[in-house]
Each structure stands twice: as C-alpha cells, then as structure tokens.
Amino acid sequence: MTLLERVSYIRGLMEGLGLDENDPVAKVVSEIVDVLDEMAASIEDMDNYMTEIDEYIGEIDEDLEYVEDYVYGELEDEDDFYTVVCPNCGEEFCVDDETAQKGELNCPNCGEELEFDLSDCENCDAKCGAEDKD
C-alpha cells in the first residue's frame, strides 16, 4: 500500500467516525490528515523523480563505459607508448611505438625536429619515459 493510499484510508476512518466538524479535536485531526496527504504526495513525486534520475544515471554510466572502452581500449591495443621531452621547449608528449621506431619527428609544440634512438633507452617497456637525443 502506497503512502497516498494509507493516508486515504486514514481519511476514510476519520470520516467514518462521524466527528463534528465544529469540534476542535476534529479540526486538528482533519488538518493532520490534510498535511499527511500533502506530504505523501510530495514523497511520491520525489520517488518518481529519483527513479527517473536513477535511470538517467544508468544510461550515462553505460555511455561512459562505452567511451572508456573506446578511448582506453584503443590505447591498450596499440603498441608501446613513449614519453618524449623536447629539449628546445620542454614540452612533454607521447609517441606510439611505430613513430618512435622512425627515430625522428617534429615537436608538436615548437616544431623542432627531434631525433632519438630507442637502442639507448633503458627499460623500453610501454610508457618507459624514453627521451629524445640530438
């Protein structure tokens, strides 16, 4: 039984008592039932709103999971990534294994041509922090 149904039941019980509307106690009880009715309606509205929000959050969570799979899934599928620091401007950026194997690229920040050799790289695992060499 919902809150609104319970308040309606209480209202029916009160009316079934046949209380005199001019009696102060009957007035108080009637006002209490009216307040209970308003509170029950507000609570039901909040419950409905919370259900909608919960469903919406579930949809957002599913969308975010898709985005995470798309973004992080691609990174996991790629080869190793290396961190490169430009000696000219100090910009730090990542390059994939294929780009690093070429041994040269231009800094995306200042355009400086960078050359490096991965054979000098210690711990050449993914995200090893390989730095460029001139």
Backbone as CSV, one residue per row, in Angstrom:
resi,resn,N_x,N_y,N_z,CA_x,CA_y,CA_z,C_x,C_y,C_z
1,MET,0.857,-1.168,0.000,0.000,0.000,0.000,0.910,1.241,0.000
2,THR,0.635,2.164,-0.913,1.444,3.384,-1.001,1.081,4.341,0.124
3,LEU,1.908,5.359,0.295,1.617,6.364,1.325,0.291,7.072,1.047
4,LEU,0.062,7.416,-0.220,-1.204,8.092,-0.558,-2.400,7.203,-0.240
5,GLU,-2.279,5.926,-0.504,-3.374,5.005,-0.191,-3.584,4.896,1.317
6,ARG,-2.498,4.884,2.062,-2.614,4.805,3.518,-3.263,6.060,4.097
7,VAL,-2.895,7.223,3.569,-3.498,8.472,4.042,-4.987,8.497,3.684
8,SER,-5.323,8.010,2.496,-6.743,7.938,2.103,-7.503,7.014,3.044
9,TYR,-6.878,5.934,3.439,-7.501,5.006,4.389,-7.746,5.703,5.733
10,ILE,-6.736,6.442,6.200,-6.892,7.174,7.472,-8.004,8.210,7.350
11,ARG,-8.060,8.894,6.208,-9.115,9.884,5.987,-10.497,9.201,6.038
12,GLY,-10.607,8.030,5.428,-11.875,7.285,5.469,-12.248,6.877,6.884
13,LEU,-11.252,6.448,7.663,-11.523,6.097,9.060,-12.021,7.312,9.838
14,MET,-11.364,8.465,9.589,-11.750,9.691,10.285,-13.180,10.073,9.926
15,GLU,-13.500,10.030,8.640,-14.850,10.393,8.208,-15.871,9.389,8.727
16,GLY,-15.465,8.123,8.864,-16.356,7.094,9.385,-16.691,7.281,10.852
17,LEU,-15.865,8.033,11.557,-16.133,8.298,12.972,-17.302,9.254,13.148
18,GLY,-17.603,10.005,12.095,-18.711,10.955,12.179,-18.446,12.072,13.171
19,LEU,-17.219,12.555,13.199,-16.859,13.634,14.129,-17.540,14.929,13.701
20,ASP,-17.878,15.723,14.691,-18.499,17.029,14.445,-17.428,17.970,13.891
21,GLU,-17.715,18.582,12.719,-16.735,19.455,12.076,-16.398,20.681,12.913
22,ASN,-17.263,21.044,13.838,-17.023,22.210,14.693,-16.208,21.853,15.930
23,ASP,-16.054,20.588,16.189,-15.280,20.134,17.349,-13.804,20.445,17.107
24,PRO,-13.113,21.103,18.026,-11.702,21.459,17.861,-10.805,20.233,17.604
25,VAL,-11.082,19.132,18.253,-10.276,17.922,18.055,-10.457,17.410,16.621
26,ALA,-11.675,17.450,16.112,-11.941,17.002,14.745,-11.218,17.896,13.744
27,LYS,-11.173,19.196,14.034,-10.467,20.123,13.151,-8.974,19.808,13.115
28,VAL,-8.397,19.540,14.290,-6.972,19.218,14.372,-6.680,17.917,13.609
29,VAL,-7.500,16.910,13.839,-7.288,15.631,13.159,-7.428,15.802,11.653
30,SER,-8.411,16.588,11.223,-8.619,16.841,9.798,-7.411,17.537,9.189
31,GLU,-6.860,18.526,9.884,-5.667,19.229,9.393,-4.459,18.296,9.335
32,ILE,-4.316,17.434,10.327,-3.203,16.481,10.335,-3.301,15.555,9.121
33,VAL,-4.501,15.081,8.829,-4.691,14.204,7.675,-4.416,14.960,6.381
34,ASP,-4.812,16.237,6.306,-4.517,17.042,5.117,-3.006,17.190,4.922
35,VAL,-2.283,17.454,6.012,-0.826,17.589,5.943,-0.198,16.256,5.531
36,LEU,-0.678,15.165,6.116,-0.168,13.846,5.732,-0.394,13.586,4.244
37,ASP,-1.541,14.002,3.740,-1.861,13.821,2.328,-0.882,14.600,1.450
38,GLU,-0.604,15.856,1.807,0.348,16.665,1.042,1.763,16.077,1.109
39,MET,2.138,15.625,2.295,3.470,15.040,2.452,3.601,13.755,1.627
40,ALA,2.575,12.942,1.654,2.602,11.692,0.891,2.706,11.979,-0.600
41,ALA,1.979,12.997,-1.071,2.045,13.364,-2.492,3.445,13.853,-2.853
42,SER,4.048,14.674,-1.990,5.404,15.170,-2.242,6.414,14.029,-2.255
43,ILE,6.267,13.115,-1.329,7.190,11.977,-1.271,7.042,11.106,-2.509
44,GLU,5.823,10.904,-2.953,5.611,10.115,-4.172,6.231,10.805,-5.389
45,ASP,6.086,12.136,-5.469,6.708,12.883,-6.562,8.234,12.740,-6.522
46,MET,8.805,12.846,-5.307,10.265,12.693,-5.169,10.713,11.284,-5.538
47,ASP,9.946,10.281,-5.144,10.282,8.900,-5.506,10.284,8.729,-7.017
48,ASN,9.274,9.287,-7.684,9.211,9.200,-9.148,10.399,9.915,-9.780
49,TYR,10.726,11.092,-9.254,11.852,11.861,-9.773,13.163,11.098,-9.558
50,MET,13.317,10.496,-8.385,14.537,9.735,-8.096,14.645,8.519,-9.013
51,THR,13.539,7.898,-9.334,13.556,6.766,-10.265,14.015,7.224,-11.639
52,GLU,13.512,8.378,-12.090,13.942,8.920,-13.378,15.435,9.236,-13.363
53,ILE,15.896,9.855,-12.284,17.318,10.205,-12.164,18.172,8.941,-12.158
54,ASP,17.723,7.921,-11.437,18.464,6.662,-11.374,18.579,6.034,-12.762
55,GLU,17.501,6.056,-13.521,17.541,5.516,-14.886,18.478,6.339,-15.767
56,TYR,18.422,7.654,-15.617,19.277,8.544,-16.414,20.751,8.324,-16.071
57,ILE,21.042,8.178,-14.789,22.427,7.927,-14.368,22.900,6.589,-14.918
58,GLY,22.017,5.599,-14.944,22.373,4.304,-15.525,22.733,4.434,-16.990
59,GLU,21.964,5.253,-17.731,22.252,5.479,-19.144,23.586,6.196,-19.315
60,ILE,23.832,7.202,-18.475,25.110,7.934,-18.536,26.266,6.986,-18.234
61,ASP,26.091,6.124,-17.241,27.139,5.172,-16.880,27.454,4.236,-18.042
62,GLU,26.402,3.774,-18.734,26.622,2.910,-19.898,27.358,3.663,-21.006
63,ASP,26.954,4.918,-21.234,27.626,5.730,-22.255,29.088,5.958,-21.892
64,LEU,29.339,6.262,-20.624,30.712,6.489,-20.176,31.542,5.220,-20.315
65,GLU,30.948,4.085,-20.021,31.663,2.817,-20.178,32.045,2.606,-21.642
66,TYR,31.124,2.949,-22.552,31.414,2.838,-23.984,32.580,3.759,-24.359
67,VAL,32.537,5.002,-23.851,33.609,5.961,-24.155,34.940,5.465,-23.591
68,GLU,34.919,4.967,-22.349,36.154,4.457,-21.752,36.710,3.287,-22.563
69,ASP,35.828,2.385,-22.978,36.289,1.268,-23.801,36.885,1.765,-25.109
70,TYR,36.245,2.758,-25.691,36.724,3.303,-26.959,38.083,3.965,-26.784
71,VAL,38.191,4.823,-25.764,39.435,5.577,-25.559,40.542,4.676,-25.043
72,TYR,40.291,3.995,-23.941,41.351,3.208,-23.327,41.562,1.886,-24.043
73,GLY,40.523,1.372,-24.657,40.659,0.128,-25.403,41.617,0.273,-26.564
74,GLU,41.544,1.413,-27.266,42.459,1.655,-28.382,43.887,1.766,-27.890
75,LEU,44.078,2.406,-26.747,45.437,2.548,-26.235,46.014,1.195,-25.851
76,GLU,45.167,0.321,-25.304,45.653,-0.996,-24.917,45.988,-1.832,-26.142
77,ASP,45.266,-1.619,-27.250,45.505,-2.384,-28.457,46.768,-1.934,-29.181
78,GLU,47.169,-0.698,-28.976,48.350,-0.169,-29.652,49.601,-0.801,-29.065
79,ASP,50.703,-0.559,-29.741,51.985,-0.987,-29.215,52.361,-0.082,-28.055
80,ASP,53.627,-0.114,-27.706,54.101,0.705,-26.594,54.004,2.193,-26.920
81,PHE,53.939,2.979,-25.876,53.977,4.429,-25.995,55.196,4.915,-25.238
82,TYR,55.798,5.977,-25.745,56.983,6.535,-25.126,56.758,8.008,-24.838
83,THR,57.263,8.444,-23.713,57.199,9.849,-23.362,58.441,10.525,-23.912
84,VAL,58.226,11.621,-24.624,59.324,12.375,-25.225,59.274,13.786,-24.661
85,VAL,60.454,14.319,-24.326,60.550,15.694,-23.842,61.401,16.477,-24.839
86,CYS,60.826,17.541,-25.370,61.546,18.369,-26.343,62.634,19.165,-25.627
87,PRO,63.882,19.064,-26.065,64.948,19.825,-25.422,64.858,21.324,-25.711
88,ASN,64.135,21.692,-26.743,64.022,23.099,-27.114,63.000,23.834,-26.247
89,CYS,61.795,23.265,-26.115,60.727,23.980,-25.393,60.305,23.290,-24.101
90,GLY,60.780,22.068,-23.871,60.438,21.347,-22.649,59.083,20.660,-22.694
91,GLU,58.398,20.726,-23.833,57.091,20.080,-23.984,57.243,18.574,-23.852
92,GLU,56.358,17.967,-23.051,56.359,16.519,-22.890,55.158,15.966,-23.641
93,PHE,55.372,14.936,-24.450,54.280,14.340,-25.215,54.574,12.862,-25.422
94,CYS,53.559,12.121,-25.831,53.704,10.684,-26.036,53.722,10.366,-27.519
95,VAL,54.503,9.355,-27.874,54.513,8.860,-29.238,54.336,7.349,-29.180
96,ASP,53.677,6.814,-30.204,53.497,5.368,-30.241,54.775,4.698,-30.730
97,ASP,54.804,3.385,-30.620,55.994,2.617,-30.960,56.389,2.804,-32.424
98,GLU,55.397,2.836,-33.309,55.690,2.989,-34.740,56.404,4.308,-35.013
99,THR,55.920,5.388,-34.428,56.545,6.696,-34.611,57.938,6.714,-33.983
100,ALA,58.064,6.113,-32.802,59.360,6.089,-32.117,60.391,5.306,-32.911
101,GLN,59.969,4.246,-33.574,60.908,3.424,-34.349,61.497,4.204,-35.526
102,LYS,60.774,5.198,-36.020,61.282,6.017,-37.130,62.504,6.818,-36.689
103,GLY,62.546,7.166,-35.374,63.710,7.854,-34.840,63.709,9.356,-34.981
104,GLU,62.707,9.923,-35.617,62.644,11.378,-35.725,61.194,11.825,-35.872
105,LEU,60.944,13.026,-35.373,59.641,13.664,-35.512,59.784,15.116,-35.112
106,ASN,58.791,15.906,-35.430,58.788,17.316,-35.049,57.987,17.489,-33.773
107,CYS,58.482,18.354,-32.887,57.782,18.650,-31.647,56.427,19.277,-31.994
108,PRO,55.345,18.765,-31.437,54.031,19.333,-31.735,53.846,20.735,-31.168
109,ASN,54.711,21.145,-30.252,54.583,22.456,-29.630,55.385,23.524,-30.383
110,CYS,56.677,23.260,-30.603,57.529,24.298,-31.200,57.991,23.959,-32.623
111,GLY,57.751,22.713,-33.072,58.141,22.336,-34.425,59.588,21.889,-34.554
112,GLU,60.358,21.913,-33.484,61.759,21.489,-33.508,61.852,20.041,-33.994
113,GLU,62.793,19.774,-34.901,62.992,18.405,-35.375,63.760,17.633,-34.314
114,LEU,63.178,16.524,-33.868,63.774,15.707,-32.811,64.238,14.387,-33.400
115,GLU,65.398,13.971,-32.986,65.930,12.675,-33.386,66.252,11.906,-32.123
116,PHE,65.961,10.610,-32.138,66.269,9.783,-30.977,66.482,8.340,-31.419
117,ASP,67.114,7.591,-30.527,67.471,6.203,-30.814,66.972,5.353,-29.649
118,LEU,66.044,4.455,-29.933,65.478,3.624,-28.873,66.463,2.590,-28.349
119,SER,67.547,2.329,-29.069,68.508,1.335,-28.586,69.204,1.829,-27.315
120,ASP,69.210,3.141,-27.097,69.816,3.701,-25.889,68.817,3.758,-24.735
121,CYS,67.593,3.388,-24.993,66.543,3.509,-23.989,66.658,2.407,-22.953
122,GLU,66.694,2.780,-21.690,66.676,1.804,-20.608,65.216,1.498,-20.299
123,ASN,64.921,0.269,-19.917,63.555,-0.140,-19.563,62.573,0.188,-20.680
124,CYS,62.796,-0.276,-21.881,61.952,0.075,-23.023,60.633,-0.688,-23.025
125,ASP,59.904,-0.589,-21.943,58.554,-1.131,-21.880,57.596,0.001,-22.183
126,ALA,56.316,-0.305,-22.235,55.320,0.733,-22.514,55.478,1.860,-21.507
127,LYS,55.326,3.068,-21.983,55.399,4.269,-21.159,56.715,4.319,-20.384
128,CYS,57.803,3.985,-21.071,59.091,3.885,-20.378,59.732,5.222,-20.077
129,GLY,59.259,6.275,-20.684,59.857,7.577,-20.451,61.055,7.832,-21.329
130,ALA,61.113,7.182,-22.484,62.246,7.389,-23.402,62.332,8.852,-23.775
131,GLU,63.536,9.416,-23.729,63.707,10.812,-24.122,64.477,10.867,-25.417
132,ASP,64.283,11.973,-26.120,64.912,12.137,-27.429,66.400,12.457,-27.273
133,LYS,67.140,12.172,-28.339,68.559,12.505,-28.407,68.790,13.390,-29.603
134,ASP,69.691,14.325,-29.478,70.043,15.187,-30.635,71.036,14.474,-31.503
